[in-house]
Amino acid sequence: MSKGKKKNKVNPELEGLNVEVDTFGEIKFNYNIDKINEFLDKNVDDKKLNNKPKDKKTDDQ
């Protein structure tokens, strides 16, 4: 098998996104962070922003 970089599957809305971690552990990417955040806001539920689950007790008890 060749040592060339394998192209990862990416959602079509994020085509061209390339994320790498350098030797210092810093995340490097070639995409506008605002576009990434917009995509995540639209496609991923934020558990911290959702209402907390209701109490398990039912009204008929």
C-alpha positions in Angstrom: 0.0 0.0 0.0 1.3 3.4 -0.9 2.2 6.0 1.8 0.1 8.7 0.1 -2.5 10.6 2.2 -5.9 9.0 2.0 -8.8 11.4 1.3 -11.4 11.3 4.0 -15.2 11.3 3.4 -16.6 14.8 4.0 -20.2 16.1 3.9 -20.6 17.9 0.5 -21.2 21.2 2.4 -17.7 21.0 3.8 -15.9 19.8 0.7 -12.3 20.9 0.8 -12.1 20.8 4.6 -8.7 19.6 5.8 -8.0 19.2 9.5 -4.6 18.2 10.9 -3.0 18.1 14.3 0.6 19.3 14.4 3.4 18.0 16.6 2.5 20.5 19.3 -1.1 19.3 19.4 -2.5 22.4 17.7 -5.4 21.8 15.4 -4.8 23.3 12.0 -7.4 23.5 9.3 -7.9 25.2 5.9 -11.5 26.2 6.3 -13.3 29.3 7.6 -14.2 28.6 11.3 -17.5 30.6 10.8 -18.5 28.2 8.0 -17.7 25.2 10.2 -19.7 26.6 13.2 -22.6 27.4 10.9 -22.6 23.8 9.6 -22.4 22.4 13.2 -25.2 24.7 14.4 -27.5 23.5 11.6 -26.6 19.8 11.7 -25.7 18.9 15.4 -27.9 19.2 18.4 -26.3 20.9 21.4 -27.2 19.0 24.5 -26.4 22.0 26.7 -28.9 24.2 24.9 -31.8 21.7 25.0 -34.2 21.7 27.9 -33.4 19.4 30.7 -35.5 16.2 30.7 -38.7 16.4 32.8 -39.1 14.7 36.1 -39.9 11.0 35.7 -43.0 11.3 37.8 -46.3 11.2 35.8 -49.3 13.5 36.5 -51.6 10.6 37.3 -49.7 9.5 40.4 
